[in-house]
Amino acid sequence: MEVGAVKSVNLRKVYRGKEMVEALKGVSIDVGKGELFTLLGPNGAGKTTFLRIISTQLLPSGGDAEVLGHSVVSEAKEVRKHIAVVPQDVATYNNFTPWEYAYYFARLRGIASPAAKRKAEEALKTVDLWDLRNRTCQTLSGGEKRRAIIASVLSSDADVLMLDEPTSGLDAVARRGVWSALRELVGKGKTILLTTHMMEEAEMVSDRLAIVNKGSVVACGRPEEIKELVKERFRVVINGDFKQLSSYGETARLGDRNIVYLKTQDEVIDLLKTSLKMNLRAEASPVTLEDVFVKLVGGLNNHDNK
Amino acid sequence: MTTSKILRDTLIIAWIKSFPDFRRNPMMLVLLAMISAIPLFFMMMFNGGGNMIVHGLVGAMVSSVAFAGVNSGIQDISWDRYVKIREMIVAMPVHPASYALGIALAPLLVSIPSLILFGAITAYLGFFTLEALGWIVLALILVWAATSSMGFMISTYLYKSSPMLLNNFANLLGIGFIFIPPVYFSEAQLGSLSWLSLIVPTSNAAGIMRSYMGLLPFSTEFLIIRWAVLIIMTVAFVVLTSVKSKWREN
């Protein structure tokens, strides 16, 4: 049987401080080689804790996990040879250049100088920073700094890359630059484990994803499979006051807007016609990953004022 | 992990944490030298007699390496955790010793120009013999090792402290280890309390250096005791730090 890239079995983590916090409640995940797998969850779901355990920075309270067949608990040194990590909210050294990040981090992995130079060049070209390689980080934009950090893990040539919310705080263009670089790496056979709370990101880049909430996996699969976990296939967004909406299906209210979740196209057409008659603007579309996510993590009811 | 890989990684980390800074802000070298030299100006203004200035130069050399040592531990918890470079390195095939040594070595590299300057002035004044050079360098290395381990040990206790508290703490340690004990002045001035200089690594090393420079008349036996105390304290701090520190959180 082929060994997967990352596998966790009943992984648990309890933080014992003034109050006990159970950050992971038995997480079991299997990530295949050459796959981009995303952990999607709200803030405090346990994504970073999971990533820190898998990247050998933190010991679990129970269960075990493996990276390329090596236990993160008992074979951490072996695991570290195969991984590279971008932590959440990582900052840059102001006096460092992207070249120094990419080159010196490759050297720290034991790569000889000529090869490290070659890999640094490849990494900086992949993240489109080659022309800015000699500028100090203090003169770079937020997105460029983030890409410099990503270049430092790309140059490492590690088999498994772990990135904790790599695009948080970036604008749309910079975000797409990072996504493009990640997909390019998957194309080269790298395995990527990503965490995010951004639905669009998860949907755009992931081969598979797991929705994590309050320390547990609530759903796992390809984005299309996840969307099929709810029985509704469509959403209709209606601007304005519509009294009997709840009779059509499950609704969520966002201020003066209502979202109605429907199962069939006939139901959608019926609701659109009624809305037009009432002179209300309505738009129909397939359910999004965000709709499914909100429903699975129990957030829908928080907005539902029906 | 091989010894050569550990040593190479140590040098890479030290280089990463020193060279880009002083290459792009060379003025920091001048500022660092000035911090250690400030007490010398006061000595020249208010005294200036006898060998006072040479005692001050010994203090400036010890101060250059001791500041580097104390600050390395503080830097680890305040700066490296802020930029999260430590998290990236923990997840790499890098030995914890490489990281600790690299962090401690980085400020020492930055201090080298100051050390050379103060050493050159001392030599110009005729107090720096080639014969004593080896012993003086050894004493400075031990002070650096002792203060660095002390810095790291303190950092293990102040893991969750704010950067402001840590900076104040580093300044306080600097005063406690460098300006209060007889580092810039001769321990002979303490009279019957001169033995106190033995228990602080910085003043102990300064005393040893002065002895080799002919400024303090130590007997061979007393000099051996001072070396022994300095070495034991350094080893004790290194051992305590390695026992207390954790590479991986739990």
Chai-1 contact restraints between the chains, C-beta under 6 A:
chainA,res_idxA,chainB,res_idxB,connection_type,confidence,min_distance_angstrom,max_distance_angstrom,comment,restraint_id
A,S55,B,A91,contact,1.0,0.0,6.0,A-B,restraint_1
A,T56,B,A91,contact,1.0,0.0,6.0,A-B,restraint_2
A,Q57,B,E87,contact,1.0,0.0,6.0,A-B,restraint_3
A,Q57,B,V90,contact,1.0,0.0,6.0,A-B,restraint_4
A,Q57,B,A91,contact,1.0,0.0,6.0,A-B,restraint_5
A,L58,B,E249,contact,1.0,0.0,6.0,A-B,restraint_6
A,L59,B,N250,contact,1.0,0.0,6.0,A-B,restraint_7
A,R80,B,M92,contact,1.0,0.0,6.0,A-B,restraint_8
A,R80,B,P93,contact,1.0,0.0,6.0,A-B,restraint_9
A,K81,B,P93,contact,1.0,0.0,6.0,A-B,restraint_10
A,I83,B,A91,contact,1.0,0.0,6.0,A-B,restraint_11
A,V85,B,M88,contact,1.0,0.0,6.0,A-B,restraint_12
A,V85,B,A91,contact,1.0,0.0,6.0,A-B,restraint_13
A,P87,B,K84,contact,1.0,0.0,6.0,A-B,restraint_14
A,P87,B,E87,contact,1.0,0.0,6.0,A-B,restraint_15
A,V90,B,K84,contact,1.0,0.0,6.0,A-B,restraint_16
A,A91,B,V83,contact,1.0,0.0,6.0,A-B,restraint_17
A,N95,B,P20,contact,1.0,0.0,6.0,A-B,restraint_18
A,N95,B,D21,contact,1.0,0.0,6.0,A-B,restraint_19
A,N95,B,R24,contact,1.0,0.0,6.0,A-B,restraint_20
A,F96,B,P20,contact,1.0,0.0,6.0,A-B,restraint_21
A,Y104,B,I16,contact,1.0,0.0,6.0,A-B,restraint_22
A,R107,B,I12,contact,1.0,0.0,6.0,A-B,restraint_23
A,L108,B,D9,contact,1.0,0.0,6.0,A-B,restraint_24
A,L108,B,I12,contact,1.0,0.0,6.0,A-B,restraint_25
A,L108,B,M92,contact,1.0,0.0,6.0,A-B,restraint_26
A,L108,B,V94,contact,1.0,0.0,6.0,A-B,restraint_27
